[in-house]
Amino acid sequence: MVLTMGGAIVFGSFVVVAASAVSPAPIRFKDEAAVRGIQDAAVNATGPTFGDYDGDGDLDIFVPVEDLAEGLKDRLFENDGRGMFKDVAADRGVQNPGSLSRGAVFCDLDNDGDLDLLSVNMPPGQARQRHVPTTLYRNDLRESGSARFVDVTRAAGLMRAGNENDQKIGGVGDTGGGAGCADYDRDGDLDIFIKNADGDIENVLFRNEGSWRFTDVTGSTGVALQSKLKDSNAQGSPNWIDFDQDGWIDLLVTHERDTKILLRNLGDGRFEDITRSRRPPSGLPFLNPGYAQGACIADFDNDGDMDVFLPMADQAGRMMANRLKETGTLSFQDITKQSGAGVIRGTRGCVAADFDNDGYIDLYLNNGGPSNVLINDVIADFPPFVTFYIAWEPAENTLLRNRGDGTFEEVTRGSGAEGLGIGSGVGAADLNDDGFVDLIVTNRTYYAMGKQVSPAAGQNRLFINRGNRNTWIKLRLQGTRSNRDAFGARIKLVSGNLEQYHEVQSAHGYNSTNDPTLTFGLGTRKTVDRVEIIWPSGAKQVIEGLVTKKTHVILEPTL
């Protein structure tokens, strides 16, 4: 039920300030994928991964590809500094031939200032003899001066404890569904959680021991989920967020045919499953068994806590409002109906970003029809132990503008970001450095006996944001005591009567990432009063007097 109180709109138990009566600036994009060199009909691309891997000051793009036909390999699109891209995956050693790449993340795992790469794989089919494991690449830029990657998977011990097949092939074998990095134990380096797409195989948490050594701590930390689920098919990125703001990063794990699991970090090396708890801290709305492949997490209502959007392939996408600030304890409320975010178009990928720089986080959904075709019927030699349903008919993507009053409106038509396809991942990044975030959308096509049977609209799309007159500021955080990527840092930005909150994340949605530099839209405001940062180490920092329409690199204080 919607109630009104003066100039505010009330949904259930929370109040948000009503939006201005002034007509908002339209959100407009232009597809420049072909012009900029990334259109590339890379069939079965999963999601884009952004990072300045070569340290030249601009964003590069890694796109994992499912190798279901000859000649299809992962792409690494290098930015020439003018926003033009060239695939250099072969030169840099990250083509990953013979793999069925499911996702990837750039993470500085040794805190040396260059970005390393984790590529998550599944087997490409029974007919293939070579099994390419989930692969850990060390970036040798700082060591050698050349941004080339070296496979260190076996040497780093990135293999599940007691798993003979992992030891045989030299890495996590056959079942990769997604990955994300976070410093769950607050020791200053990034740990890795890998989701598994095989419902009979456990996910895995690797603790970073330093010096390129990792240990499987899945059982001892309480993140093993097999016993909690009937079907633990877990594709899409895991979501690392400090939901209760106690300084210890929590973990949300989504599944395609079962409940989502919310694991609260207890701060002693263990996690507690609070999904079914009837009293706070609680994640009861995540019991929905819909087909969710990752989540998009942001402070959609600008109240200071992180809310969750679940992209659903079989029902309306779900908007879960975090009630921490309203109640003082962690709980969630499903506000899908009243928010207007419940699109039903077979959503796989999603991205949360302020596309019009008005100070409120919008949503873009990568759709692809309902999941109603058994994958084994259309992909030759697909492993028989993996049985799940996929989309076969395309659908239009969706752009949802946040009105700033707790509701969203669809503004897709005429935006230039329309896209018909079988969607997979989508990420947001300011690729031309104009202060407005752009979109990279990936799509999937499927092959049966080597013949393409799905629509041809499977190429990557690069939607360049045409911008407007709204003001912006960009912040790039760099940890010193904390992990260098600052994953898990919480930021509050105050500009007049506008307060915004972000948390730095390693991955989201269907195996995608965003620009590691955060863009804050300010609307018509021209100044920033202050920026408050809580670093993963616990250090607190307040900065005043930052200039707008500029990128600021912020270093964590050493004391």
Salt bridges, closest charged atoms under 4 A:
GLU32 OE1 - ARG36 NE 2.63
ASP40 OD2 - ARG75 NE 2.74
GLU66 OE2 - ARG102 NH1 3.01
GLU66 OE2 - ARG444 NH2 2.59
GLU78 OE1 - ARG92 NH2 3.00
ASP80 OD2 - ARG82 NH2 2.92
ASP140 OD1 - ARG138 NE 2.80
ASP166 OD2 - ARG160 NE 2.73
ASP174 OD1 - HIS131 ND1 2.75
GLU209 OE2 - ARG207 NH2 2.79
ASP231 OD2 - ARG257 NE 2.97
ASP242 OD2 - ARG490 NH1 3.19
ASP244 OD2 - ARG264 NE 2.74
ASP268 OD2 - ARG270 NH2 2.62
GLU272 OE1 - ARG264 NH1 3.73
ASP273 OD2 - LYS228 NZ 3.54
ASP334 OD2 - ARG318 NH2 3.01
ASP358 OD2 - ARG401 NH1 3.89
GLU409 OE2 - ARG401 NH2 2.61
GLU409 OE1 - ARG403 NH2 3.89
GLU410 OE2 - ARG345 NH1 2.96
ASP430 OD2 - LYS474 NZ 2.80
ASP433 OD1 - LYS474 NZ 2.72
GLU499 OE1 - LYS492 NZ 3.92
GLU532 OE2 - ARG530 NE 2.63
